[in-house]
Amino acid sequence: MEAILKLFGEYFFKFCKKSGYDQMLRTLGGNLMEFLENLDALHSYLALSYQEMNAPSFRVEKGKDGEMLLHYYSDRSGLCHIVPGIIETVAKDFFDTEVTMDILDLNEEVERTGKKEHAVFLITQKSHRQMRSANPIRLQDCEDIQRDHKVLTFLRMKEKYLRISVCPGKKSHWDTVRNIIMFGKGHLSYAFKPVYPETLWMEVKTFCTAFPFHIVFDEALRVKQAGVNIQKYVPGLQIQKIQLDEYFSIIHPQVTFNIASICKFINSQFVLKTRNKVMPEAWKNQPTLKLRGQMIWMESLQCMIFMCSPKLRSLQELEEYKMHLSDIAPHDTTRDLILLNQQRLAEMELSNQLERKKEELRVLSSHLAIEKKKTETLLYAMLPEHVANQLKEGKKVAAGEFETCTILFSDVVTFTNICASCEPIQIVNMLNSMFSKFDRLTGVHEVYKVETIGDSYMVVGGVPVPVRSHAERVANFALGMRISAKEVMNPVTGEPIQIRIGIHTGPVLAGIVGDKMPRYCLFGDTVNTASRMESHGLPNKVHLSSTSYRALENQGFEIIERGEIEVKGKGKMTTYFLIRNLNATEDELMGRCKIPFDHKGKPQRDNVQVQKS
């Protein structure tokens, strides 16, 4: 598990780099020590954007020969093994340094907020450049010697630390560790040496005004000095010798409010919050003031100075505290932070608004697509698809001539008498039931419904898409209509209605008529002849003209000759009755089987599945 957590630490660092934090991480420090010292400051900055973030705390102490002690504090136990993966990868990637980390001690400490896991890592580093410049053979020997020396040193150090750390009477848990490691004071590697004046050339009043948010307190936490504006917003600080912990609590790092705990995290950023109970009664409804800054120990005075600024993120928070930008010193970058963060918040709000609008547009687009689909479905039900598409594009649809097609008309026998004996709603229900069944059959046999007028139903095969099997398709459709009509009851007699069907085959001209409510209409003598076949037919019979008979002859249909009859406007004509399809069952004609009809209008019976009606 430790190895897995370490690998996760390596991956997490690479993930942070890819997520845009690369430049921010590189600017934390010029070496690993400075990087570790500023980790807490980075977490404080990120907390501005991620308020729920519960980040660990780090404290680093420097020893001789480049060794360091890294203290890790976290509310979540068991995750300390992620740290070596992160730190070792940071050292290698940013500082070209190979680092090894060993846990010197792991325990739980009771702090102000409860138990916190406290891990102490011993960090040993060696430059990669030195390793590359060494002789390979001597390098191996040197590495073996250094490894043995390191193991021996580490074991002795850990043994000594564990033995001494349990001794009674020790004031600080880590004073012993510092004595063991023999920390050096270090020195600058540059030629530059600062020069300090013998006297501080600055008046007390000027200092308190130039740094309006600062507090000086001694080891007993008694306030010795405070900036002018911190006195303004925390009036109790004007009283001499008050206890700082009576007016403030430490929010970050989460430690006990005493000098020893503060010194542990002297390199960390501190956040103090005013205690609401000590504020004036009129101020208790306001948000509690938070101060963020740096603790600096002044050895000669045995006092601590807290150089701070109000922890504010936006102009809104500034107004909530009833403060103004003028309350913050001009040199304090908190001013810029508030304005920049305000701009960032405004950009985020704008981005959120754009996201909301984008989501609204997506929903509207989805609804529009659904409505468009409904409109197209309705349009395609009224017009052929290719004709409808041309109309949508604003094109004129030219009339087309079809050399041969088959047209069918049907109507209800004694429909006039039925209308005279029934309520209108009964007629509507009867026609709706019948036409719905017929509409379904047009999809089964792939014929085109032209129109309905009253009780008359008109379809065509071979138009608008020419097919050779137009006569067979219309014939199968007619047989299906006759079967369907038996399922519709006459509202007067309660018996199945009777229909007449007439079919004729011949040439037509087809096109769009009108601008409002355009319809796809058929023109020519073929239409008239088909209508005559229907009007001169017999109840429940499919009446065929001679041209339709010739188109269906030898196609698997049973047809009988009616003989020569007088047809209005046509004279004498020899006509026929279509009896049945010799190759199709009733279920197939009704589309109750999942069986397609071939290009000749004949059923293909491979893998037939009967549908449940």
C-alpha positions as CSV (number, residue, x, y, z in Angstrom):
1,M,0.0,0.0,0.0
2,E,2.9,2.4,0.8
3,A,4.3,1.9,-2.7
4,I,0.9,2.5,-4.3
5,L,0.5,5.7,-2.3
6,K,3.9,6.9,-3.4
7,L,3.1,6.2,-7.0
8,F,-0.1,8.1,-6.6
9,G,2.0,11.1,-5.3
10,E,4.1,11.0,-8.4
11,Y,1.1,10.9,-10.6
12,F,-0.7,13.7,-8.6
13,F,2.3,16.0,-9.2
14,K,2.3,15.3,-12.9
15,F,-1.5,15.8,-13.0
16,C,-1.1,19.2,-11.3
17,K,1.5,20.3,-13.9
18,K,-0.8,19.3,-16.8
19,S,-3.8,21.1,-15.1
20,G,-2.1,24.5,-15.4
21,Y,-0.3,24.8,-12.0
22,D,3.2,24.2,-13.4
23,Q,4.3,27.8,-13.5
24,M,2.8,28.5,-10.0
25,L,4.6,25.5,-8.5
26,R,8.0,26.5,-10.1
27,T,7.8,30.0,-8.6
28,L,7.4,28.8,-5.0
29,G,11.1,28.8,-4.5
30,G,14.6,28.6,-6.0
31,N,15.5,25.4,-4.3
32,L,13.7,22.5,-2.5
33,M,14.0,24.2,0.9
34,E,12.3,27.3,-0.3
35,F,9.7,25.3,-2.1
36,L,8.7,23.4,1.0
37,E,8.6,26.6,3.1
38,N,6.0,28.1,0.8
39,L,3.7,25.1,0.4
40,D,1.4,26.3,3.1
41,A,1.2,29.7,1.4
42,L,0.2,28.0,-1.8
43,H,-2.6,26.1,0.0
44,S,-3.8,29.4,1.5
45,Y,-4.0,30.9,-1.9
46,L,-5.9,27.9,-3.4
47,A,-8.3,28.1,-0.5
48,L,-9.6,31.4,-1.9
49,S,-11.0,29.4,-4.8
50,Y,-11.7,26.1,-3.1
51,Q,-13.2,27.0,0.3
52,E,-13.9,23.4,1.2
53,M,-10.3,22.4,0.7
54,N,-8.7,20.6,3.7
55,A,-5.1,20.7,2.9
56,P,-2.2,19.3,5.1
57,S,0.4,21.6,6.8
58,F,4.1,21.4,6.2
59,R,7.0,22.6,8.3
60,V,10.6,22.2,7.3
61,E,13.9,22.5,9.3
62,K,17.3,22.6,7.8
63,G,20.3,20.6,8.9
64,K,23.9,20.1,7.8
65,D,25.1,18.6,4.6
66,G,21.8,19.4,2.8
67,E,19.7,17.3,5.1
68,M,16.2,18.5,6.1
69,L,13.4,17.5,8.4
70,L,10.0,17.8,6.9
71,H,7.0,17.8,9.4
72,Y,3.7,16.8,7.9
73,Y,0.4,17.4,9.7
74,S,-2.9,16.2,8.5
75,D,-6.5,15.5,9.7
76,R,-6.6,12.4,7.5
77,S,-4.4,9.5,8.7
78,G,-2.7,7.1,6.4
79,L,-1.9,9.4,3.6
80,C,1.6,10.5,4.6
81,H,3.1,8.0,2.1
82,I,1.9,10.2,-0.7
83,V,4.3,12.9,0.3
84,P,7.6,11.1,-0.7
85,G,6.1,10.5,-4.2
86,I,5.3,14.2,-4.6
87,I,8.5,15.7,-3.1
88,E,10.9,13.4,-4.8
89,T,9.3,14.1,-8.2
90,V,9.3,17.8,-7.5
91,A,13.0,17.8,-6.6
92,K,13.9,15.8,-9.7
93,D,11.7,17.8,-12.1
94,F,12.2,21.4,-10.8
95,F,15.6,21.4,-9.1
96,D,17.5,18.5,-10.9
97,T,18.1,16.9,-7.5
98,E,17.8,13.3,-6.4
99,V,16.1,13.1,-3.1
100,T,15.4,10.2,-0.7
101,M,12.8,10.5,2.0
102,D,12.6,8.2,5.1
103,I,10.0,8.4,7.9
104,L,11.8,9.3,11.1
105,D,8.7,9.2,13.2
106,L,5.0,8.8,12.8
107,N,2.5,9.6,15.6
108,E,-0.7,11.4,16.5
109,E,-0.6,14.8,18.3
110,V,-3.6,16.4,20.0
111,E,-3.9,19.9,18.6
112,R,-6.7,22.5,19.0
113,T,-8.9,20.9,16.4
114,G,-8.3,17.3,17.6
115,K,-6.0,14.5,16.7
116,K,-3.7,15.2,13.7
117,E,-1.3,12.8,12.1
118,H,2.3,14.0,12.5
119,A,4.9,12.4,10.3
120,V,8.6,13.5,10.3
121,F,10.6,12.8,7.1
122,L,14.3,12.9,6.8
123,I,15.2,14.3,3.4
124,T,18.6,13.7,1.9
125,Q,19.5,15.2,-1.4
126,K,22.3,14.8,-3.9
127,S,22.8,16.8,-7.1
128,H,22.3,14.9,-10.4
129,R,25.1,16.9,-12.0
130,Q,27.6,15.6,-9.5
131,M,26.5,12.1,-10.2
132,R,26.9,12.6,-14.0
133,S,30.4,14.1,-13.6
134,A,31.8,11.2,-11.6
135,N,33.7,8.3,-13.0
136,P,31.3,5.3,-13.5
137,I,33.5,2.8,-11.7
138,R,34.3,5.1,-8.8
139,L,30.7,6.3,-8.8
140,Q,29.5,2.8,-8.0
141,D,32.0,2.3,-5.2
142,C,31.1,5.8,-3.9
143,E,27.4,5.0,-4.0
144,D,27.8,1.8,-2.1
145,I,29.8,3.6,0.6
146,Q,27.3,6.4,0.8
147,R,24.4,4.0,1.0
148,D,26.0,2.1,3.8
149,H,26.8,5.3,5.6
150,K,23.3,6.6,5.1
151,V,21.7,3.5,6.4
152,L,23.9,3.5,9.5
153,T,23.4,7.2,10.1
154,F,19.7,6.9,9.7
155,L,19.4,3.9,12.1
156,R,21.5,5.6,14.7
157,M,19.6,8.8,14.4
158,K,16.2,7.1,14.6
159,E,17.3,5.0,17.6
160,K,18.6,8.0,19.4
161,Y,15.5,10.1,18.6
162,L,13.1,7.4,19.8
163,R,15.1,6.8,23.0
164,I,15.4,10.5,23.9
165,S,11.9,11.5,22.8
166,V,10.2,9.6,25.6
167,C,12.4,11.1,28.4
168,P,10.4,13.1,30.9
169,G,11.0,16.7,31.7
170,K,11.6,17.9,28.1
171,K,9.7,21.1,27.3
172,S,9.6,20.6,23.5
173,H,9.2,17.4,21.6
174,W,11.4,18.7,18.8
175,D,14.2,20.4,20.7
176,T,15.8,17.0,21.1
177,V,15.5,16.3,17.4
178,R,17.2,19.6,16.5
179,N,20.1,18.8,18.8
180,I,20.5,15.4,17.3
181,I,20.6,16.6,13.7
182,M,23.0,19.5,14.7
183,F,21.4,22.1,12.5
184,G,23.8,24.7,11.1
185,K,22.8,28.3,10.7
186,G,23.8,28.2,7.0
187,H,25.3,30.9,4.9
188,L,24.7,32.8,1.7
189,S,26.5,31.5,-1.4
190,Y,26.6,35.0,-2.8
191,A,29.0,37.8,-2.2
192,F,26.2,40.1,-1.1
193,K,26.0,41.0,2.6
194,P,23.2,43.2,4.0
195,V,24.0,46.3,6.1
196,Y,21.8,47.2,9.0
197,P,21.6,50.7,10.5
198,E,22.5,51.2,14.1
199,T,19.1,53.0,14.7
200,L,15.7,52.3,13.1
201,W,15.1,55.6,11.3
202,M,11.3,55.5,11.6
203,E,8.9,57.0,14.0
204,V,6.5,54.8,15.9
205,K,3.5,56.7,14.6
206,T,4.7,56.4,11.0
207,F,5.3,52.7,11.4
208,C,1.8,52.1,12.9
209,T,0.3,54.1,10.0
210,A,2.4,52.6,7.2
211,F,1.6,49.1,8.5
212,P,-2.0,49.6,9.6
213,F,-2.5,45.9,10.2
214,H,0.2,44.5,12.5
215,I,0.3,43.3,16.1
216,V,3.3,42.9,18.4
217,F,2.9,40.5,21.4
218,D,5.2,38.9,23.9
219,E,5.7,35.3,25.1
220,A,2.7,35.7,27.4
221,L,0.6,36.8,24.4
222,R,0.2,40.3,25.8
223,V,-0.3,42.9,23.1
224,K,2.5,45.5,23.0
225,Q,1.7,47.3,19.8
226,A,-1.0,47.4,17.0
227,G,-1.5,49.2,13.7
228,V,-4.0,52.0,13.4
229,N,-6.6,50.2,11.3
230,I,-6.5,47.0,13.3
231,Q,-7.3,49.1,16.3
232,K,-10.2,50.7,14.3
233,Y,-11.8,47.3,13.5
234,V,-10.8,45.5,16.8
235,P,-11.4,48.3,19.3
236,G,-10.2,46.2,22.3
237,L,-6.6,46.3,21.0
238,Q,-6.4,49.9,22.2
239,I,-6.3,48.7,25.7
240,Q,-2.8,48.0,26.9
241,K,-1.6,44.6,28.1
242,I,-4.6,42.7,26.8
243,Q,-4.3,39.0,25.9
244,L,-4.2,38.4,22.2
245,D,-5.9,35.0,22.4
246,E,-8.9,36.7,24.1
247,Y,-9.6,38.6,20.9
248,F,-8.3,36.2,18.2
249,S,-8.2,32.5,17.5
250,I,-5.8,30.8,15.1
251,I,-7.6,29.4,12.0
252,H,-4.5,28.3,10.1
253,P,-2.3,26.4,10.8
254,Q,-4.6,24.6,13.2
255,V,-2.4,24.8,16.4
256,T,-2.8,25.8,20.0
257,F,-2.5,29.6,20.5
258,N,0.9,29.8,22.3
259,I,4.4,30.9,21.4
260,A,5.8,27.4,21.2
261,S,3.2,26.2,18.7
262,I,3.6,29.4,16.6
263,C,7.4,28.9,16.5
264,K,6.9,25.5,15.1
265,F,5.2,26.9,12.1
266,I,7.1,30.2,11.9
267,N,7.6,29.8,8.1
268,S,3.9,29.2,7.5
269,Q,1.2,31.7,6.7
270,F,-1.0,32.4,9.7
271,V,-4.7,33.3,9.6
272,L,-6.3,34.8,12.8
273,K,-10.0,35.3,13.3
274,T,-11.6,37.8,15.7
275,R,-13.8,36.3,18.5
276,N,-17.3,37.5,18.1
277,K,-18.1,37.6,21.8
278,V,-15.5,40.4,22.5
279,M,-16.7,42.6,19.7
280,P,-19.1,45.6,20.3
281,E,-22.8,44.7,20.4
282,A,-23.6,46.6,17.2
283,W,-20.9,44.7,15.3
284,K,-21.9,41.1,16.3
285,N,-24.1,40.7,13.2
286,Q,-21.2,41.5,10.9
287,P,-18.9,38.7,9.6
288,T,-15.9,38.0,11.9
289,L,-12.7,39.7,10.6
290,K,-9.9,37.4,9.4
291,L,-6.3,38.5,9.3
292,R,-3.7,36.7,7.1
293,G,0.0,37.3,7.4
294,Q,3.5,36.3,8.7
295,M,4.8,35.7,12.2
296,I,8.3,37.0,12.8
297,W,10.1,36.4,16.1
298,M,12.2,39.3,17.4
299,E,14.9,37.7,19.5
300,S,16.3,40.9,21.1
301,L,12.8,41.9,22.3
302,Q,11.5,38.4,23.0
303,C,8.4,39.4,21.1
304,M,6.5,38.2,18.0
305,I,5.2,40.6,15.3
306,F,2.3,39.5,13.2
307,M,2.5,41.4,9.9
308,C,-0.9,40.9,8.3
309,S,-3.7,42.1,6.1
310,P,-7.4,41.5,6.1
311,K,-8.3,38.2,4.4
312,L,-10.6,39.5,1.7
313,R,-11.5,38.0,-1.7
314,S,-13.9,40.5,-3.3
315,L,-15.4,43.9,-3.1
316,Q,-18.6,42.3,-1.7
317,E,-16.6,41.0,1.3
318,L,-15.0,44.4,1.7
319,E,-18.5,46.0,2.0
320,E,-19.7,43.3,4.4
321,Y,-16.9,44.2,6.8
322,K,-17.7,47.9,6.3
323,M,-14.2,48.5,5.1
324,H,-12.8,50.5,2.2
325,L,-9.8,50.0,0.0
326,S,-8.2,53.1,1.6
327,D,-8.0,51.1,4.9
328,I,-5.4,48.9,3.2
329,A,-1.9,50.3,2.8
330,P,-1.0,51.3,-0.7
331,H,2.0,49.0,-0.7
332,D,-0.2,46.0,0.4
333,T,-0.9,43.7,-2.5
334,T,-4.2,42.8,-0.8
335,R,-5.6,45.7,-2.8
336,D,-4.6,44.2,-6.1
337,L,-5.7,40.7,-4.9
338,I,-9.2,42.0,-4.1
339,L,-9.5,43.8,-7.5
340,L,-8.0,40.9,-9.5
341,N,-10.1,38.3,-7.7
342,Q,-13.2,40.5,-8.2
343,Q,-12.4,40.5,-11.9
344,R,-11.9,36.8,-11.8
345,L,-15.2,36.3,-10.0
346,A,-16.9,38.5,-12.5
347,E,-15.4,36.4,-15.3
348,M,-16.4,33.2,-13.6
349,E,-20.0,34.5,-13.2
350,L,-20.0,35.5,-16.9
351,S,-18.7,32.1,-17.7
352,N,-21.4,30.5,-15.5
353,Q,-24.0,32.6,-17.3
354,L,-22.7,31.5,-20.6
355,E,-22.8,27.9,-19.5
356,R,-26.3,28.3,-18.3
357,K,-27.3,29.9,-21.6
358,K,-25.5,27.2,-23.4
359,E,-27.5,24.6,-21.5
360,E,-30.7,26.4,-22.1
361,L,-29.9,26.6,-25.8
362,R,-29.1,22.9,-25.8
363,V,-32.4,22.1,-24.2
364,L,-34.2,24.4,-26.6
365,S,-32.3,22.9,-29.5
366,S,-33.3,19.4,-28.3
367,H,-37.0,20.5,-28.1
368,L,-36.7,22.2,-31.5
369,A,-35.3,19.0,-33.0
370,I,-38.3,17.1,-31.5
371,E,-40.8,19.6,-32.9
372,K,-39.0,19.7,-36.2
373,K,-39.2,15.9,-36.4
374,K,-43.0,16.1,-35.7
375,T,-43.4,18.8,-38.4
376,E,-41.4,16.7,-40.9
377,T,-43.5,13.6,-40.0
378,L,-46.7,15.6,-40.6
379,L,-45.3,17.1,-43.8
380,Y,-44.2,13.7,-45.1
381,A,-47.6,12.4,-44.3
382,M,-49.1,15.0,-46.6
383,L,-46.5,15.1,-49.4
384,P,-43.9,12.7,-50.8
385,E,-40.6,13.1,-49.0
386,H,-38.6,14.3,-52.0
387,V,-41.3,16.8,-52.9
388,A,-41.5,18.0,-49.2
389,N,-37.7,18.5,-49.2
390,Q,-37.8,20.6,-52.3
391,L,-40.6,22.8,-50.8
392,K,-38.6,23.2,-47.6
393,E,-35.6,24.4,-49.7
394,G,-37.9,27.0,-51.4
395,K,-37.7,25.3,-54.8
396,K,-40.5,25.0,-57.3
397,V,-41.7,21.4,-57.8
398,A,-42.2,20.6,-61.4
399,A,-45.0,18.3,-62.5
400,G,-43.9,14.8,-63.5
401,E,-45.3,12.4,-66.0
402,F,-45.5,8.7,-65.2
403,E,-46.0,6.3,-68.1
404,T,-47.7,3.7,-66.0
405,C,-49.1,3.4,-62.5
406,T,-52.0,1.8,-60.7
407,I,-54.7,3.9,-59.0
408,L,-57.2,2.7,-56.4
409,F,-60.4,4.3,-55.2
410,S,-62.7,3.0,-52.4
411,D,-65.8,4.2,-50.7
412,V,-68.4,3.0,-48.2
413,V,-71.6,1.4,-49.5
414,T,-74.8,3.3,-48.5
415,F,-72.6,6.0,-46.8
416,T,-75.3,8.6,-47.5
417,N,-77.9,6.6,-45.6
418,I,-75.6,6.0,-42.7
419,C,-74.9,9.7,-42.4
420,A,-78.6,10.5,-42.4
421,S,-79.2,8.0,-39.5
422,C,-76.3,8.8,-37.2
423,E,-74.8,11.5,-35.2
424,P,-71.8,13.3,-36.8
425,I,-69.4,12.1,-34.1
426,Q,-70.4,8.5,-34.9
427,I,-69.5,9.0,-38.6
428,V,-66.2,10.6,-37.6
429,N,-65.3,7.7,-35.3
430,M,-66.2,5.1,-38.0
431,L,-64.2,6.8,-40.7
432,N,-61.3,7.4,-38.4
433,S,-61.2,3.7,-37.4
434,M,-61.4,2.6,-41.0
435,F,-58.9,5.1,-42.5
436,S,-56.4,4.4,-39.6
437,K,-56.4,0.7,-40.7
438,F,-56.0,1.7,-44.3
439,D,-53.1,4.1,-43.5
440,R,-51.2,1.2,-41.8
441,L,-51.6,-0.9,-44.8
442,T,-50.0,1.7,-47.1
443,G,-46.8,1.2,-45.1
444,V,-47.1,-2.6,-45.4
445,H,-47.5,-2.6,-49.2
446,E,-45.5,0.6,-49.9
447,V,-48.2,2.5,-51.8
448,Y,-48.8,6.2,-51.6
449,K,-51.9,7.7,-50.1
450,V,-53.1,10.5,-52.3
451,E,-56.1,11.8,-50.4
452,T,-59.4,11.2,-48.7
453,I,-62.6,13.0,-49.6
454,G,-65.5,12.1,-47.4
455,D,-65.7,8.3,-47.3
456,S,-63.5,8.0,-50.5
457,Y,-59.9,6.7,-50.1
458,M,-57.4,7.1,-52.9
459,V,-54.0,5.5,-53.3
460,V,-51.5,5.0,-56.1
461,G,-48.7,2.6,-56.8
462,G,-45.7,3.6,-58.9
463,V,-46.0,7.3,-58.0
464,P,-44.0,9.3,-56.8
465,V,-41.3,6.6,-57.0
466,P,-41.7,4.4,-60.1
467,V,-41.7,0.7,-59.4
468,R,-42.4,-2.2,-61.8
469,S,-44.6,-4.0,-59.2
470,H,-47.1,-1.1,-58.8
471,A,-50.1,-3.2,-59.9
472,E,-49.3,-6.1,-57.5
473,R,-48.8,-3.8,-54.6
474,V,-52.1,-2.0,-55.1
475,A,-53.8,-5.4,-55.6
476,N,-52.4,-6.7,-52.3
477,F,-53.4,-3.4,-50.6
478,A,-57.0,-3.8,-51.9
479,L,-57.3,-7.3,-50.5
480,G,-56.0,-6.0,-47.2
481,M,-58.6,-3.2,-47.3
482,R,-61.4,-5.6,-47.8
483,I,-60.3,-7.6,-44.7
484,S,-59.8,-4.5,-42.6
485,A,-63.3,-3.2,-43.5
486,K,-64.8,-6.3,-41.8
487,E,-63.4,-5.0,-38.4
488,V,-65.3,-1.7,-38.7
489,M,-68.9,-1.7,-37.6
490,N,-71.8,0.1,-39.2
491,P,-73.2,2.4,-36.5
492,V,-76.7,1.9,-37.8
493,T,-76.9,-1.9,-38.2
494,G,-74.1,-2.9,-36.0
495,E,-72.8,-5.1,-38.8
496,P,-69.4,-4.8,-40.6
497,I,-69.4,-2.0,-43.1
498,Q,-69.2,-2.8,-46.8
499,I,-66.8,-1.1,-49.2
500,R,-66.4,-0.9,-53.0
501,I,-62.9,-0.9,-54.5
502,G,-62.0,0.1,-58.1
503,I,-58.5,-0.2,-59.7
504,H,-57.2,1.0,-63.0
505,T,-53.7,1.1,-64.5
506,G,-52.4,3.8,-66.9
507,P,-50.4,7.0,-67.4
508,V,-50.8,10.1,-65.1
509,L,-49.3,13.5,-64.6
510,A,-48.4,14.3,-60.9
511,G,-47.5,17.6,-59.2
512,I,-48.1,20.2,-56.5
513,V,-51.3,22.3,-56.8
514,G,-51.7,25.5,-54.8
515,D,-49.5,27.6,-52.5
516,K,-51.6,27.3,-49.3
517,M,-52.1,23.7,-48.1
518,P,-50.4,22.3,-51.1
519,R,-51.4,18.8,-52.2
520,Y,-49.7,16.3,-54.4
521,C,-52.4,15.6,-57.0
522,L,-52.7,13.2,-59.9
523,F,-54.2,14.3,-63.3
524,G,-55.3,12.3,-66.4
525,D,-57.9,10.0,-67.7
526,T,-56.4,7.2,-65.6
527,V,-57.7,8.9,-62.5
528,N,-61.2,9.2,-63.9
529,T,-61.3,5.6,-65.1
530,A,-60.2,4.3,-61.7
531,S,-63.0,6.3,-60.1
532,R,-65.5,4.8,-62.5
533,M,-64.2,1.3,-61.6
534,E,-65.0,2.1,-57.9
535,S,-68.5,3.6,-58.6
536,H,-69.5,0.7,-60.9
537,G,-68.2,-1.9,-58.5
538,L,-70.1,-4.2,-56.2
539,P,-70.0,-4.3,-52.3
540,N,-66.9,-6.1,-50.9
541,K,-65.6,-6.6,-54.4
542,V,-62.3,-5.4,-56.0
543,H,-63.2,-4.2,-59.5
544,L,-60.4,-4.2,-62.1
545,S,-60.2,-2.6,-65.5
546,S,-58.8,-4.6,-68.4
547,T,-55.4,-2.8,-68.2
548,S,-55.1,-3.7,-64.5
549,Y,-56.1,-7.3,-65.3
550,R,-53.3,-7.5,-67.9
551,A,-50.8,-6.1,-65.3
552,L,-51.8,-8.7,-62.8
553,E,-52.2,-11.7,-65.1
554,N,-49.9,-14.6,-64.3
555,Q,-48.7,-12.8,-61.1
556,G,-50.2,-15.3,-58.7
557,F,-53.7,-13.7,-58.3
558,E,-57.1,-15.3,-58.8
559,I,-59.1,-13.1,-61.1
560,I,-62.5,-13.7,-62.7
561,E,-64.1,-11.9,-65.6
562,R,-67.2,-9.8,-64.8
563,G,-68.0,-9.3,-68.4
564,E,-68.8,-6.3,-70.5
565,I,-70.6,-3.4,-68.7
566,E,-71.6,0.1,-69.5
567,V,-69.4,2.6,-67.9
568,K,-70.5,6.2,-67.6
569,G,-68.4,8.4,-69.9
570,K,-66.5,5.4,-71.2
571,G,-69.0,3.3,-73.0
572,K,-68.8,-0.5,-72.9
573,M,-65.8,-2.0,-71.0
574,T,-64.8,-5.5,-70.1
575,T,-64.0,-5.6,-66.4
576,Y,-62.8,-8.2,-63.8
577,F,-63.0,-9.0,-60.1
578,L,-59.9,-9.7,-58.0
579,I,-60.6,-12.6,-55.7
580,R,-57.4,-13.4,-53.8
581,N,-53.7,-13.7,-53.8
582,L,-52.7,-17.3,-54.4
583,N,-49.3,-16.9,-52.7
584,A,-50.1,-14.8,-49.6
585,T,-52.1,-15.6,-46.4
586,E,-54.5,-13.2,-44.8
587,D,-51.9,-12.4,-42.0
588,E,-49.3,-11.6,-44.7
589,L,-51.7,-9.3,-46.5
590,M,-52.6,-7.5,-43.2
591,G,-49.0,-7.1,-42.2
592,R,-49.3,-9.3,-39.2
593,C,-46.2,-11.2,-40.2
594,K,-42.7,-9.7,-40.3
595,I,-42.4,-10.6,-43.9
596,P,-41.4,-8.3,-46.8
597,F,-42.9,-8.4,-50.2
598,D,-40.4,-8.7,-53.1
599,H,-40.1,-6.3,-56.0
600,K,-43.0,-8.2,-57.7
601,G,-45.3,-7.8,-54.7
602,K,-45.0,-11.4,-53.6
603,P,-44.2,-12.4,-50.0
604,Q,-40.8,-13.7,-49.1
605,R,-41.4,-16.4,-46.5
606,D,-37.8,-17.0,-45.2
607,N,-37.7,-16.5,-41.4
608,V,-41.3,-15.5,-41.1
609,Q,-42.4,-14.3,-37.6
610,V,-46.1,-13.9,-36.8
611,Q,-46.9,-10.7,-34.9
612,K,-49.3,-10.7,-31.9
613,S,-52.3,-8.6,-32.8
